Amino acid sequence: MSEANAIYLDYAATTPADSEVVKAMIPYFTDVFGNASSVHSYGRQARAAVDQSRETIAKFLNCQTTEIIFTSGGSESDNLAIRGLIKSQKSNLKNQNDKSKLKIPHIITTQFEHHAVLNTIKELEKEGEIEATYIQPSKDGLVDPESIKKAIKENTILVSIIYVNNEIGTVQPIREIGKLIQRINVNRQPSTVNRENNGQRTTDNGQRIFFHTDAVQAAEYFKMDVDFLHVDMLTMTAHKIYGPKGVGLLYIRKGTPISRLITGGEQEYRKRAGTENTAGIVGFGKAVELLCHSEQREESPVNTGKKGLKQVQRSFTDVQDDETNGIKHLRDKLIDGILKSVPDSFLNGSREFRSPANANISFMNAEGESILLNLDMEGIAASTGSACTSGALEPSHVLLSLGLKPEQCHGSIRFTLGRQTTEAEIDQVLKVLSPIVDKLRMMSPFK
């Protein structure tokens, strides 16, 4: 298949930069090239562009501009949220010189987080800096807020839950978890209440539970208002929303104690040293501006799921949004077409509470990497999981957390759709996929 006819279905890994984004960025490589920290006119022009993008994104997140810290991307933002909080906590306790408060902090996360969160917490745990609880999701890939509540301890300082899972696309009840944490903080011994602490009272010693979400896969389709979500920290990156690679952000609610991990200059409100990536930040702001113009976001109704798992209020895009409905229609056509045409295949994760762009399918007795290679020869790009783990021989930790067997994990393919996906492309995938799987199953020793 020619390059012109290639089919890209790996938008969860990265998106192509929008032409308007590229157009907005170009002057900041050549004409407006000053360092945003310089005081001369070149620097002031760059600073104005950075400030404008920060303001655009702050409106999108419904936060203050001073609460946005630009980073190199999602992984750095996740690390700053987790390591920065623990580093600050440890420093504060040392300064207080109160041995009674030196208990190792406790973090709650899930078994199917992005590796930028999961591996960071595991490393801190191995180093003896924290203790951690890893919540197992349901077989549908959903986290019950009650499981978070049961895991909270006296020394719990952080809960970090992914908004939309990067592999299976399931949407977690971030708003409800945030409200739960707020209620728990309020019920602890009170001192003050204000917006800087997310409307929460703190305990006598100033310690409370902070809530972080990796919202990298959520920004395109789901509500990102930080007050609506009741989050203290939120990770976002540009290249998942048709912006440039190499730039992301961490929203940090005012009053959340974060120590910087990169030292040097005083950039980013002393939270992240280094010369600002002016062109990237401009592109990030433009991508968010285009996103705001194209979509409306609303929460979904409350629903009670199977086995008593409460499917709480989630923030799905307005059902009237044409672009999102179009992608969801193509996703459903792909899922239904695969399950109908390929025997012994099944969808991973909830059909109802998932990203409109994600279809993660397991094929029994067929190896996922082999399916990918054969699809690639047909000009079709997909993934076996997250881009960060491509090439790994281990089965997906996300699928294992759902209770799948290793051989079921190895036979999984992640198809993720985007703005350029067409019905003809979905038809072509459905045309070639079944023969590929049949051929591989004929060669499989497990047949």
GIUR-V106692 format. One record per backbone hydrogen bond with DSSP energy under -1.0 kcal/mol. CO is the residue of the C=O (numbers start at 0). NH is the residue of the N-H. Records with the same first field share a line. If there is no record, write none. Layout:
# GIUR-V106692
CO=NH + NH
This chain:
# GIUR-V106692
1=4
2=5
6=380
8=415
9=12 + 13
17=21
18=22
19=23
20=24
21=25
24=27
25=28
26=30 + 31
30=32
34=37
39=43
40=44
41=45
42=46
43=47
44=48
45=49
46=50
47=51
48=52
49=53
50=54
51=55
52=56
53=57
54=58
55=59
56=60
57=61 + 62
60=225
63=66
64=67
66=251
68=249
70=247
72=76
73=77
74=78
75=79
76=80
77=81
78=82
80=84
81=85
82=86
83=87 + 258
84=88
85=89
86=90
87=91
88=92
89=93
90=94
91=95
92=96
97=100
98=101
104=130
105=156 + 157
106=132
107=159
108=134
113=116 + 117
114=118
116=120
117=121
118=122
119=123
120=124
121=125
122=126
123=128
124=127
130=106
132=108
134=110
137=140
139=349
141=137
143=146
144=148
145=149
152=155
154=105
156=209
157=107
158=211
162=171
164=168
168=354
169=164
171=173
172=176
173=177
174=178
175=179
176=180
177=181
178=182
179=183
180=184
181=185
182=186
193=196 + 198
194=197
196=199
202=205
206=202
209=158
210=231 + 232
211=160
212=234
213=162
214=217 + 218
217=220 + 221
224=228
225=230
231=252
232=212
233=250
234=214
235=248
237=240 + 242
238=14
241=17
246=237
247=70
248=235
249=68
250=233
252=255
261=272
265=269
266=271
267=270
275=277
276=280
277=281
278=282
279=283
280=284
281=285
282=286
283=287
284=288
285=289
286=290
287=291
288=292
289=293
290=294
295=317
302=310
305=308
308=304
309=311
310=302
313=299
314=222
315=297
317=320
320=324
321=325
322=326
323=327
324=328
325=329
326=330
327=331
328=332
329=333
330=334
331=335
332=336
333=337
334=338
335=339
336=340
337=341
343=363
345=361
351=353
352=170
354=357
356=416
358=414
359=347
360=412
361=345
362=365
366=370
367=371
368=372
369=373
370=374
371=375
372=376
374=379
375=378
378=6
380=8
382=413
385=388
388=391
395=399
396=400
398=403
399=402
404=408
405=409
408=411
409=367
410=362
412=360
413=382
414=358
415=10
417=420
421=425
422=426
423=427
424=428
425=429
426=430
427=431
428=432
431=435
432=436
433=437
434=438
435=439
436=440
437=441
443=446
